[in-house]
């Protein structure tokens, strides 16, 4: 009976000790929480998940975030077998392995590796410290915290995002992209095994330099996998026979202007999942580059294009310049976001507003004659006067004098407020200083603002903020003008008998079915052409980023051909 009581006392003492340790752990966990804010490299991806651009983090390291669904079964099985076979069975520390390591270190004076679990390695990588026994106990405490707060899958994800690959490369995704140009889920067994052995010896196993030696070490592990029946014999044989074609590649750097803009717009997102269509982007980039090549002998060095999906308001192509790397042409300037004079491209909005106010119809007759507005004397582009003309003709051939007359009736303040509401930033800032020249280009706009404005005509007058990322929750929308005025203006802008139809398209079978409007700024510094159909709105700007004018430059003959090429392709 006394032995039974003693046994019960021992069990009770053990339970009290365990409960006390648990309470102590909870207290320490509360006052010393583990920080898991990982400093990732920013990745910009297209609408199909393709990485289009990546940026170094603020420590100049490549640390691309691996998402849970990018961890393939092969990758998971390989890493766990090699680093921590009992990963799913221990609470963050492997007491048997630690006891064995202590015995070997203390009794046999032999350093033993392998006691650190994946969770302990994560703790060490999150908070690097000098390796000693005190810090090892600290590392064990942090491992227990990780297991308390995160799932095994999340801890494995931490490991794969932090594991070093030598130099400034950290994380399996960075390594797979920079060495194999693949995302982790697309890696073969041979490639996964290669990446699994490098972190332990990043200096001696340098991909691209010691590939023969890397293959030898890779194959040793593959044979171990075969012996342990981790994978099928056929899978192992295929991996053993797979040549190692790995060397350091540059990080993905497509759509540079767009990617820089997204990185600036979403600085805290490790993965920026955008709406960009990479296939469209690359096709239009090539069109723009080839087109500008034909204009350089005329001293026209640049172009910008923006493509908006009218159904979703998603940005699907964004070309900031003809060539980002052309230093002479200032190719790194983002023409989509640059403030320029719009020429006559604001006229459709003015006419839509006048129709909505009941001031005009498409058949209203207006006089195109010299006029003086308190010293301001607008002139037509060709300096001719046509007398009585209909509103539809005045807009179709882009007469300046009728437009200024209508603006005087509508009110400069009214259109400035409308544009300000539609996020025209320069106009919002300077609306108190704007005059009647507004409708002829006397203001500052961006290609982004203008293209989204024209997208409203394809959406029955409804304005909506552009959609840049896939999970965009910005649903702000309102009617900028009515569906009826949108319909009337669209019919006018679809007319083919007009002076701004490019000469080479007059008898062409390749003329796209679109509504479009051109514009040319004062001094012939900017050529515009913005068009739309049911599906897309495309904005095109042509000119020089240094502001130099070109006597021959105009939107009709230089911007519209590129606009039509984009629609046709």
QUIHU-V916790 format. One record per pair of residues at least 6 apart in sequence whose ideal C-beta (glycine too) atoms are under 8 Angstrom apart, sorted by the first residue. I is the first residue (numbers start at 1). J is the second residue. If there is no record, write none. Layout:
I/J, I/J
This chain:
25/141, 25/144, 25/148, 28/141, 29/145, 29/148, 33/145, 34/123, 34/126, 34/127, 34/142, 34/145, 34/146, 34/149, 35/126, 35/127, 36/126, 36/146, 36/150, 36/158, 38/63, 38/65, 38/126, 38/158, 38/161, 38/162, 38/270, 39/57, 39/58, 39/59, 39/61, 39/63, 40/57, 40/63, 40/64, 40/65, 40/161, 40/270, 41/54, 41/55, 41/56, 41/57, 41/61, 41/62, 41/63, 41/64, 41/65, 41/174, 41/270, 42/54, 42/55, 42/57, 42/263, 42/267, 42/269, 42/270, 42/272, 43/51, 43/53, 43/54, 43/55, 43/64, 43/65, 43/270, 43/271, 43/272, 44/51, 44/52, 44/53, 44/54, 44/255, 44/258, 44/259, 44/262, 44/263, 44/272, 44/274, 45/51, 45/52, 45/271, 45/272, 45/273, 45/274, 46/52, 46/274, 46/276, 46/277, 46/278, 46/281, 47/274, 47/275, 47/276, 47/277, 47/278, 47/314, 47/316, 47/470, 48/277, 48/278, 49/273, 50/278, 51/64, 51/177, 51/183, 51/252, 52/252, 52/254, 52/255, 52/258, 52/259, 52/274, 52/276, 52/278, 52/281, 53/251, 53/252, 53/253, 53/254, 53/255, 53/256, 53/258, 53/259, 53/263, 54/62, 54/64, 54/177, 54/251, 54/252, 54/253, 55/259, 55/263, 56/62, 56/168, 57/63, 60/168, 61/168, 61/169, 61/170, 62/168, 62/169, 62/170, 62/171, 62/174, 62/178, 62/251, 63/161, 63/162, 63/170, 63/171, 63/174, 64/171, 64/173, 64/174, 64/177, 64/270, 65/161, 65/171, 65/173, 65/270, 65/271, 66/157, 66/160, 66/161, 66/171, 66/172, 66/173, 66/184, 67/157, 67/271, 68/153, 68/154, 68/157, 69/185, 70/173, 70/183, 70/184, 70/185, 71/153, 71/156, 71/157, 71/160, 71/184, 71/185, 72/184, 72/185, 72/187, 72/192, 74/187, 74/189, 74/192, 74/231, 75/160, 75/172, 75/184, 75/185, 75/187, 75/192, 76/156, 77/230, 77/231, 78/189, 78/192, 78/193, 78/196, 78/225, 78/230, 79/118, 79/156, 79/159, 79/160, 79/196, 80/87, 80/88, 80/118, 80/156, 81/225, 81/228, 81/230, 82/196, 82/197, 82/221, 83/118, 83/121, 83/159, 83/196, 84/94, 84/117, 84/118, 84/119, 86/94, 86/117, 87/117, 87/118, 87/119, 87/152, 87/156, 88/152, 90/117, 90/119, 91/144, 91/147, 92/117, 92/119, 92/120, 92/140, 92/143, 92/144, 92/146, 92/147, 93/117, 93/119, 93/120, 93/140, 93/143, 93/144, 94/115, 94/117, 97/114, 97/115, 97/117, 98/115, 98/140, 100/112, 100/115, 101/112, 101/113, 101/114, 101/115, 104/110, 104/111, 104/112, 105/111, 105/112, 116/124, 116/139, 117/143, 118/155, 118/156, 118/159, 119/143, 119/146, 119/147, 119/155, 120/139, 120/140, 120/142, 120/143, 121/159, 121/163, 122/143, 122/146, 122/155, 122/158, 122/159, 122/162, 123/139, 123/140, 123/142, 123/143, 123/145, 123/146, 124/139, 125/158, 125/159, 125/162, 125/163, 125/164, 126/142, 126/158, 126/162, 127/142, 129/135, 129/138, 129/139, 146/155, 146/158, 147/155, 150/158, 160/171, 160/172, 160/173, 160/184, 161/170, 161/171, 161/172, 161/173, 162/170, 162/171, 163/170, 163/171, 163/172, 163/199, 164/170, 164/199, 164/202, 165/171, 165/174, 165/175, 165/195, 165/198, 165/199, 165/202, 166/198, 166/202, 166/203, 166/206, 167/202, 169/175, 169/178, 172/184, 172/195, 173/183, 173/184, 175/195, 175/198, 176/182, 176/183, 176/184, 176/186, 176/187, 176/191, 176/195, 177/183, 177/249, 177/251, 177/252, 178/248, 178/249, 178/251, 179/195, 179/207, 179/208, 179/246, 179/247, 179/248, 179/249, 180/187, 180/191, 180/246, 181/249, 182/191, 187/195, 188/239, 188/242, 189/222, 189/231, 189/235, 189/236, 189/238, 189/239, 190/218, 190/222, 190/238, 190/239, 190/240, 190/242, 190/244, 191/242, 191/246, 193/218, 193/221, 193/222, 193/225, 193/239, 194/207, 194/214, 194/218, 194/244, 194/246, 196/221, 197/205, 197/214, 197/217, 197/218, 197/221, 198/205, 198/207, 198/214, 201/217, 204/210, 204/213, 205/213, 205/214, 205/217, 206/214, 207/214, 207/244, 207/246, 207/247, 207/248, 208/246, 208/247, 208/248, 211/244, 211/246, 211/247, 214/244, 214/246, 215/244, 218/244, 219/240, 222/236, 222/239, 222/240, 223/236, 223/240, 225/231, 225/236, 226/233, 226/236, 231/239, 253/259, 254/278, 254/281, 254/282, 255/276, 255/278, 255/281, 255/285, 255/318, 256/320, 256/324, 256/332, 257/318, 257/319, 257/320, 257/321, 257/324, 257/334, 257/335, 257/336, 258/274, 258/276, 258/281, 258/315, 258/318, 258/320, 260/334, 261/318, 261/334, 261/336, 261/337, 262/272, 262/274, 262/468, 262/469, 263/272, 265/468, 266/272, 266/469, 272/469, 273/469, 273/470, 273/471, 274/315, 274/468, 274/469, 274/470, 275/309, 275/312, 275/314, 275/315, 275/316, 275/467, 275/468, 275/469, 275/470, 276/315, 276/316, 276/317, 276/318, 277/316, 277/317, 280/307, 280/316, 280/317, 281/316, 281/317, 281/318, 281/319, 283/569, 284/305, 284/307, 284/317, 284/319, 284/566, 284/569, 285/319, 287/562, 287/565, 287/566, 287/569, 288/303, 288/305, 288/319, 288/322, 288/562, 289/322, 289/323, 291/303, 291/322, 291/561, 291/562, 291/565, 292/300, 292/301, 292/302, 292/303, 292/322, 292/323, 295/301, 295/542, 295/558, 298/550, 298/552, 299/544, 299/548, 299/550, 300/542, 300/543, 300/544, 300/550, 300/553, 300/558, 301/322, 301/326, 301/328, 301/329, 301/544, 301/545, 302/321, 302/322, 302/329, 302/330, 302/331, 302/333, 302/335, 302/542, 302/543, 302/544, 302/545, 303/319, 303/321, 303/322, 303/335, 303/540, 303/541, 303/542, 303/543, 303/559, 303/562, 304/319, 304/320, 304/321, 304/334, 304/335, 304/336, 304/338, 304/447, 304/540, 304/541, 305/317, 305/318, 305/319, 305/336, 305/538, 305/539, 305/540, 305/541, 305/562, 305/566, 306/315, 306/317, 306/318, 306/319, 306/336, 306/447, 306/448, 306/451, 306/538, 306/539, 307/315, 307/316, 307/317, 307/318, 307/536, 307/537, 307/538, 307/566, 308/314, 308/315, 308/316, 308/451, 308/452, 308/455, 308/466, 308/536, 308/537, 308/538, 308/539, 309/316, 309/535, 309/536, 310/455, 310/458, 310/459, 310/532, 310/533, 310/534, 310/535, 310/536, 310/537, 311/535, 312/467, 313/452, 313/455, 313/464, 313/465, 313/466, 313/467, 314/466, 314/467, 314/468, 315/466, 315/467, 315/468, 316/536, 318/336, 319/336, 320/333, 320/334, 320/335, 320/336, 320/337, 321/329, 321/330, 321/331, 321/332, 321/333, 321/334, 321/335, 321/545, 322/329, 322/331, 323/329, 323/331, 324/331, 324/332, 325/331, 329/544, 329/545, 330/545, 330/546, 333/545, 335/447, 335/541, 335/545, 336/446, 336/447, 336/448, 337/446, 337/447, 337/448, 338/446, 338/447, 338/545, 339/426, 339/444, 339/445, 339/446, 340/444, 340/445, 340/446, 340/447, 340/521, 340/525, 340/526, 340/541, 340/543, 341/441, 341/442, 341/443, 341/444, 341/445, 341/521, 341/522, 341/525, 341/526, 342/441, 342/443, 342/445, 342/450, 342/519, 342/521, 342/526, 342/528, 343/440, 343/441, 343/518, 343/519, 343/520, 343/521, 343/522, 343/526, 343/527, 343/528, 343/555, 344/381, 344/398, 344/400, 344/403, 344/439, 344/440, 344/441, 344/517, 344/518, 344/519, 344/520, 345/445, 345/450, 345/517, 345/518, 345/519, 345/528, 345/530, 345/555, 346/415, 346/419, 346/438, 346/439, 346/443, 346/445, 347/395, 347/398, 347/403, 347/439, 347/517, 348/395, 348/454, 348/457, 348/489, 348/493, 348/517, 349/415, 349/418, 349/419, 349/453, 349/480, 349/481, 350/403, 350/406, 350/407, 350/410, 350/415, 350/439, 351/360, 351/391, 351/395, 351/403, 351/406, 351/485, 351/489, 351/492, 352/457, 352/461, 352/481, 352/482, 352/485, 352/486, 352/488, 352/489, 353/410, 353/414, 353/415, 353/418, 353/481, 353/485, 354/360, 354/406, 354/409, 354/410, 355/361, 355/362, 355/481, 355/482, 355/484, 355/485, 355/488, 355/489, 356/481, 356/482, 356/484, 356/485, 357/410, 359/406, 359/409, 359/410, 360/366, 360/391, 360/406, 361/391, 361/488, 362/390, 362/391, 362/392, 362/488, 362/491, 362/492, 363/390, 363/391, 363/392, 364/390, 364/391, 365/388, 365/389, 365/390, 365/391, 366/388, 366/389, 366/390, 366/391, 366/394, 366/402, 366/405, 366/406, 367/387, 367/388, 367/389, 367/402, 368/380, 368/385, 368/386, 368/387, 368/388, 368/389, 368/394, 368/399, 368/401, 368/402, 369/385, 369/387, 369/401, 370/377, 370/385, 370/401, 371/377, 371/378, 371/401, 371/404, 371/405, 373/404, 373/408, 373/436, 376/404, 376/435, 376/436, 376/437, 378/400, 378/401, 378/404, 378/436, 378/437, 378/440, 379/400, 379/401, 380/399, 380/400, 380/401, 381/398, 381/400, 381/520, 385/401, 386/399, 389/399, 389/402, 391/402, 392/491, 392/492, 392/495, 393/399, 394/402, 394/403, 395/403, 395/489, 395/492, 395/493, 396/492, 396/493, 396/495, 396/497, 396/498, 397/498, 397/499, 397/500, 398/499, 398/500, 398/517, 398/518, 400/440, 403/439, 403/440, 404/436, 404/439, 404/440, 407/415, 407/436, 407/438, 407/439, 408/436, 412/434, 412/435, 412/436, 412/438, 413/431, 415/438, 415/439, 416/427, 416/431, 416/434, 416/438, 417/431, 418/480, 419/427, 419/428, 419/431, 419/453, 420/427, 420/428, 420/431, 421/463, 421/478, 421/480, 422/449, 422/452, 422/453, 422/456, 422/463, 422/480, 423/449, 423/452, 423/465, 424/445, 424/449, 424/453, 425/446, 425/449, 426/443, 426/444, 426/445, 426/446, 427/434, 427/443, 427/444, 427/445, 430/443, 430/444, 434/442, 434/443, 435/442, 436/442, 437/443, 440/522, 441/519, 441/521, 441/522, 447/539, 447/540, 447/541, 448/466, 448/539, 450/528, 450/530, 450/539, 451/530, 451/537, 451/538, 451/539, 452/463, 452/465, 452/466, 452/537, 453/463, 453/480, 454/517, 454/530, 454/531, 454/532, 454/537, 454/539, 455/532, 455/537, 456/462, 456/463, 456/480, 456/481, 456/486, 457/486, 457/489, 457/490, 457/493, 457/515, 457/532, 458/490, 458/532, 458/533, 458/534, 458/537, 459/486, 460/483, 460/486, 460/487, 461/479, 461/480, 461/481, 461/482, 461/483, 461/485, 461/486, 462/477, 462/478, 462/479, 462/480, 463/477, 463/478, 463/479, 463/480, 464/475, 464/476, 464/477, 465/474, 465/476, 465/477, 467/474, 490/515, 493/515, 493/516, 493/517, 494/513, 494/514, 494/515, 496/511, 499/556, 500/518, 500/555, 500/556, 500/560, 501/556, 501/560, 502/556, 502/557, 502/560, 502/561, 502/564, 503/557, 504/561, 505/511, 505/560, 505/561, 505/564, 510/564, 510/568, 511/564, 512/531, 512/533, 512/564, 512/567, 512/568, 513/533, 514/531, 514/532, 514/533, 514/563, 514/564, 514/567, 515/531, 515/532, 515/533, 516/529, 516/530, 516/531, 516/532, 516/560, 516/563, 517/529, 517/530, 517/531, 518/527, 518/528, 518/529, 518/554, 518/555, 518/556, 518/559, 518/560, 519/526, 519/527, 519/528, 519/529, 519/555, 520/526, 520/527, 520/528, 520/553, 520/554, 520/555, 520/556, 521/528, 523/549, 524/549, 524/550, 524/551, 524/552, 524/553, 524/554, 525/543, 525/544, 525/547, 525/548, 525/549, 525/550, 525/553, 526/541, 526/542, 526/543, 526/553, 526/555, 527/541, 527/542, 527/543, 527/553, 527/554, 527/555, 527/558, 527/559, 528/539, 528/540, 528/541, 528/542, 528/555, 528/559, 529/540, 529/555, 529/556, 529/559, 529/560, 529/562, 529/563, 530/537, 530/538, 530/539, 530/540, 530/563, 531/537, 531/538, 531/563, 531/564, 531/567, 532/538, 533/567, 536/567, 538/563, 538/566, 538/567, 540/559, 540/560, 540/562, 540/563, 540/566, 541/559, 542/553, 542/555, 542/558, 542/559, 542/562, 543/550, 543/553, 544/550, 552/558
